[in-house]
């Protein structure tokens, strides 16, 4: 929005409105005195709750370009980032650009142009729930805020993965990634993408990519959905001790690639004991099929509306823990999950059922990434128990996170002749 100097200067001349806000900047030392973090958070959240907008830092209320000293730009950027990440929940999507604008004296002065995108979520800031009315940032009426919260709550049943992302255009979808799942793009690509529910009209009738479309067909979904990644850590012992990490990866990319990377991470950080008795026999800590199904389920069934939470995969010496955002979908619980089936994200589940298993995962016992018949949980429970003697457990943590724990098999004692002599 207002991407050229000419457009920006025209807007500055006309003054603030529902799409643009000016803020003078005061940085006497190494700390920003104005605008305060609270002021920035309220203004940015108001735009994100209303529509796309621009915040100009370095322009005063009268529309005079005062600029920001070049050596202070980094301080201002950090102040701005902290306001977004620490004071706005969930953090909104913004883009920060340094730009030169002419002052009344004709000098070109540095300013920060902050593009703020309308959010999928209702954003709260220190001032409460704000929105933009004309040139003012005001408290959102309770009736409207309640309606937005209700819409977000209902998205659990209306399929959040099929919702449009307001600030994106369909061109963000990568054709190479689309070709991996779509039958054939052909000449009528738009119709096919709409049938696949990778794009859909927003409330204004503008075609937008859906949450599912972005998760599958953009190289870095985290640029648009900050919670769409897996934090994988392998610890040396049986507790979370930061100083005793054997391996740590932030697993990003399209979600079908996340499944592959997370599975490879598990294989690389778990053990297989081999014993000659008399022929060589391998004793893995975990069933590969069970681990694969657990990762697929976490990615496919997690609650993507929980904006501040991501999948966590922890490998300990005696177990693997997978934390998946959101409680049990619909009416499932820990007792019924092995007997019944429910899809929180039907679009994601449907697409995963079409993806061929890559060559790196050919040992998992299926040809597609996901089974639509609900066999995943029974495989996790049955094969893990057969190997370790302990049934994996599902635990609902405060209706906000599901914890799956899979226990490691103990290595069998080798025959006496196989044991190393001291």
QUIMOPE-V565354 format. One record per residue. N is the residue number from 1. RES is the residue in three letters. OMEGA is omega in whole degrees, -180 to 180 (NA if undefined). NEAR is the number of other C-alpha atoms within 12 Angstrom. Layout:
<<N/RES/OMEGA/NEAR> <N/RES/OMEGA/NEAR>>
//
This chain:
<<1/UNK/-179/22> <2/UNK/-171/22> <3/UNK/180/19> <4/UNK/178/15> <5/UNK/-179/19> <6/UNK/180/14> <7/UNK/-180/15> <8/UNK/-179/31> <9/UNK/176/26> <10/UNK/179/18> <11/UNK/178/27> <12/UNK/179/33> <13/UNK/-178/22> <14/UNK/178/19> <15/UNK/-178/24> <16/UNK/175/31> <17/UNK/-176/22> <18/UNK/-177/26> <19/UNK/-176/37> <20/UNK/-180/42> <21/UNK/179/43> <22/UNK/174/41> <23/UNK/171/36> <24/UNK/-175/30> <25/UNK/177/37> <26/UNK/179/26> <27/UNK/-176/26> <28/UNK/180/15> <29/UNK/180/13> <30/UNK/-178/16> <31/UNK/-180/21> <32/UNK/176/27> <33/UNK/-179/19> <34/UNK/-4/23> <35/UNK/179/28> <36/UNK/177/25> <37/UNK/179/31> <38/UNK/-180/26> <39/UNK/179/32> <40/UNK/-177/42> <41/UNK/-179/41> <42/UNK/-178/39> <43/UNK/-178/51> <44/UNK/179/56> <45/UNK/180/50> <46/UNK/176/47> <47/UNK/-177/45> <48/UNK/179/43> <49/UNK/-174/43> <50/UNK/-179/36> <51/UNK/178/32> <52/UNK/179/33> <53/UNK/-179/40> <54/UNK/173/39> <55/UNK/179/47> <56/UNK/179/47> <57/UNK/-175/46> <58/UNK/176/41> <59/UNK/-176/39> <60/UNK/-175/27> <61/UNK/-180/24> <62/UNK/180/18> <63/UNK/178/29> <64/UNK/179/31> <65/UNK/179/34> <66/UNK/179/31> <67/UNK/177/36> <68/UNK/178/36> <69/UNK/-176/25> <70/UNK/-178/20> <71/UNK/180/16> <72/UNK/-175/25> <73/UNK/-179/30> <74/UNK/177/23> <75/UNK/-180/24> <76/UNK/179/42> <77/UNK/179/31> <78/UNK/176/20> <79/UNK/180/32> <80/UNK/179/41> <81/UNK/179/25> <82/UNK/178/21> <83/UNK/-179/32> <84/UNK/-174/35> <85/UNK/-175/27> <86/UNK/-171/22> <87/UNK/179/29> <88/UNK/-178/38> <89/UNK/-13/31> <90/UNK/180/31> <91/UNK/-180/38> <92/UNK/173/46> <93/UNK/177/38> <94/UNK/173/32> <95/UNK/-177/27> <96/UNK/179/25> <97/UNK/173/25> <98/UNK/-175/27> <99/UNK/176/28> <100/UNK/178/29> <101/UNK/-179/33> <102/UNK/174/25> <103/UNK/178/23> <104/UNK/179/18> <105/UNK/179/11> <106/UNK/178/12> <107/UNK/176/14> <108/UNK/-174/20> <109/UNK/179/25> <110/UNK/172/29> <111/UNK/172/39> <112/UNK/175/39> <113/UNK/-177/37> <114/UNK/174/39> <115/UNK/-179/31> <116/UNK/-175/36> <117/UNK/177/33> <118/UNK/-173/33> <119/UNK/173/39> <120/UNK/-172/39> <121/UNK/173/38> <122/UNK/-174/37> <123/UNK/176/41> <124/UNK/-178/35> <125/UNK/-178/36> <126/UNK/179/25> <127/UNK/-178/25> <128/UNK/178/27> <129/UNK/-174/36> <130/UNK/168/35> <131/UNK/-174/38> <132/UNK/175/32> <133/UNK/-174/24> <134/UNK/-179/19> <135/UNK/-175/23> <136/UNK/172/23> <137/UNK/-175/33> <138/UNK/178/26> <139/UNK/178/27> <140/UNK/178/29> <141/UNK/-177/16> <142/UNK/-178/16> <143/UNK/-179/12> <144/UNK/180/18> <145/UNK/178/24> <146/UNK/179/15> <147/UNK/179/15> <148/UNK/179/23> <149/UNK/179/22> <150/UNK/178/18> <151/UNK/179/21> <152/UNK/178/26> <153/UNK/-180/21> <154/UNK/-179/17> <155/UNK/176/27> <156/UNK/-178/31> <157/UNK/-178/23> <158/UNK/178/20> <159/UNK/180/32> <160/UNK/-177/33> <161/UNK/178/41> <162/UNK/-178/37> <163/UNK/178/38> <164/UNK/174/36> <165/UNK/-166/36> <166/UNK/-169/33> <167/UNK/-175/33> <168/UNK/174/32> <169/UNK/-179/24> <170/UNK/-179/32> <171/UNK/179/21> <172/UNK/-180/30> <173/UNK/-175/32> <174/UNK/-175/26> <175/UNK/178/23> <176/UNK/178/17> <177/UNK/177/26> <178/UNK/-177/33> <179/UNK/180/19> <180/UNK/-176/23> <181/UNK/-179/29> <182/UNK/-179/30> <183/UNK/178/16> <184/UNK/-178/18> <185/UNK/177/22> <186/UNK/-177/14> <187/UNK/-179/9> <188/UNK/-176/11> <189/UNK/-177/22> <190/UNK/-179/24> <191/UNK/-179/18> <192/UNK/180/21> <193/UNK/178/35> <194/UNK/178/25> <195/UNK/179/19> <196/UNK/-178/30> <197/UNK/172/33> <198/UNK/171/43> <199/UNK/180/39> <200/UNK/179/32> <201/UNK/173/24> <202/UNK/-175/22> <203/UNK/178/13> <204/UNK/-180/11> <205/UNK/179/11> <206/UNK/179/18> <207/UNK/180/27> <208/UNK/172/32> <209/UNK/179/38> <210/UNK/176/42> <211/UNK/179/45> <212/UNK/178/44> <213/UNK/180/46> <214/UNK/-179/44> <215/UNK/-178/44> <216/UNK/-165/48> <217/UNK/169/36> <218/UNK/-176/35> <219/UNK/-179/26> <220/UNK/179/27> <221/UNK/-178/35> <222/UNK/177/27> <223/UNK/-178/22> <224/UNK/177/39> <225/UNK/-168/39> <226/UNK/-177/31> <227/UNK/-172/35> <228/UNK/177/45> <229/UNK/179/39> <230/UNK/175/40> <231/UNK/-175/28> <232/UNK/-179/36> <233/UNK/172/36> <234/UNK/-179/37> <235/UNK/-177/28> <236/UNK/-177/23> <237/UNK/-177/20> <238/UNK/178/19> <239/UNK/176/20> <240/UNK/177/21> <241/UNK/-173/16> <242/UNK/-176/15> <243/UNK/-178/14> <244/UNK/175/18> <245/UNK/176/22> <246/UNK/-178/23> <247/UNK/179/23> <248/UNK/178/25> <249/UNK/166/25> <250/UNK/-173/23> <251/UNK/-178/32> <252/UNK/180/32> <253/UNK/176/30> <254/UNK/-169/37> <255/UNK/176/44> <256/UNK/176/45> <257/UNK/176/36> <258/UNK/178/37> <259/UNK/-179/40> <260/UNK/-178/33> <261/UNK/-180/30> <262/UNK/179/42> <263/UNK/178/40> <264/UNK/177/27> <265/UNK/179/32> <266/UNK/-180/40> <267/UNK/-177/27> <268/UNK/-173/21> <269/UNK/172/31> <270/UNK/-170/33> <271/UNK/170/24> <272/UNK/-179/22> <273/UNK/178/19> <274/UNK/180/21> <275/UNK/176/22> <276/UNK/-175/18> <277/UNK/-11/16> <278/UNK/178/12> <279/UNK/-180/10> <280/UNK/178/12> <281/UNK/-179/15> <282/UNK/180/19> <283/UNK/-179/24> <284/UNK/176/29> <285/UNK/-174/37> <286/UNK/171/43> <287/UNK/179/37> <288/UNK/179/34> <289/UNK/180/33> <290/UNK/179/39> <291/UNK/179/46> <292/UNK/-179/43> <293/UNK/-180/41> <294/UNK/180/47> <295/UNK/179/46> <296/UNK/-179/43> <297/UNK/180/47> <298/UNK/-179/47> <299/UNK/-174/47> <300/UNK/-170/42> <301/UNK/179/42> <302/UNK/-180/45> <303/UNK/-179/42> <304/UNK/176/44> <305/UNK/178/39> <306/UNK/-167/31> <307/UNK/-174/31> <308/UNK/-175/26> <309/UNK/-180/27> <310/UNK/177/33> <311/UNK/176/44> <312/UNK/-179/34> <313/UNK/-177/44> <314/UNK/177/41> <315/UNK/177/45> <316/UNK/-179/32> <317/UNK/-175/29> <318/UNK/-177/27> <319/UNK/171/36> <320/UNK/178/41> <321/UNK/176/37> <322/UNK/179/42> <323/UNK/-178/37> <324/UNK/-177/42> <325/UNK/178/39> <326/UNK/175/34> <327/UNK/178/31> <328/UNK/-179/35> <329/UNK/176/34> <330/UNK/-175/24> <331/UNK/178/17> <332/UNK/171/23> <333/UNK/-175/22> <334/UNK/-178/23> <335/UNK/-173/15> <336/UNK/-172/17> <337/UNK/180/29> <338/UNK/-174/24> <339/UNK/-175/18> <340/UNK/-176/21> <341/UNK/175/26> <342/UNK/180/28> <343/UNK/174/33> <344/UNK/-177/35> <345/UNK/-175/34> <346/UNK/178/31> <347/UNK/180/32> <348/UNK/-179/43> <349/UNK/-179/35> <350/UNK/-178/29> <351/UNK/179/33> <352/UNK/180/35> <353/UNK/179/25> <354/UNK/-178/23> <355/UNK/176/30> <356/UNK/177/23> <357/UNK/180/27> <358/UNK/-176/22> <359/UNK/-179/15> <360/UNK/-177/19> <361/UNK/-173/28> <362/UNK/-179/19> <363/UNK/-174/20> <364/UNK/172/31> <365/UNK/175/23> <366/UNK/-178/26> <367/UNK/179/19> <368/UNK/-175/27> <369/UNK/-176/40> <370/UNK/176/37> <371/UNK/-177/30> <372/UNK/-175/26> <373/UNK/177/18> <374/UNK/-178/22> <375/UNK/-173/26> <376/UNK/-177/34> <377/UNK/176/39> <378/UNK/177/26> <379/UNK/180/31> <380/UNK/-176/38> <381/UNK/-173/33> <382/UNK/-175/25> <383/UNK/178/32> <384/UNK/178/34> <385/UNK/180/24> <386/UNK/-176/23> <387/UNK/-173/29> <388/UNK/-175/26> <389/UNK/-179/18> <390/UNK/179/22> <391/UNK/175/26> <392/UNK/-178/36> <393/UNK/171/29> <394/UNK/-179/31> <395/UNK/177/27> <396/UNK/-178/25> <397/UNK/175/18> <398/UNK/179/12> <399/UNK/-179/20> <400/UNK/-177/24> <401/UNK/175/29> <402/UNK/178/36> <403/UNK/173/32> <404/UNK/177/39> <405/UNK/176/34> <406/UNK/-173/44> <407/UNK/-178/36> <408/UNK/174/35> <409/UNK/175/29> <410/UNK/178/22> <411/UNK/179/21> <412/UNK/178/22> <413/UNK/-178/15> <414/UNK/175/20> <415/UNK/-173/14> <416/UNK/-178/13> <417/UNK/-180/12> <418/UNK/-177/16> <419/UNK/-180/14> <420/UNK/178/9> <421/UNK/-178/6> <422/UNK/NA/3>>
//
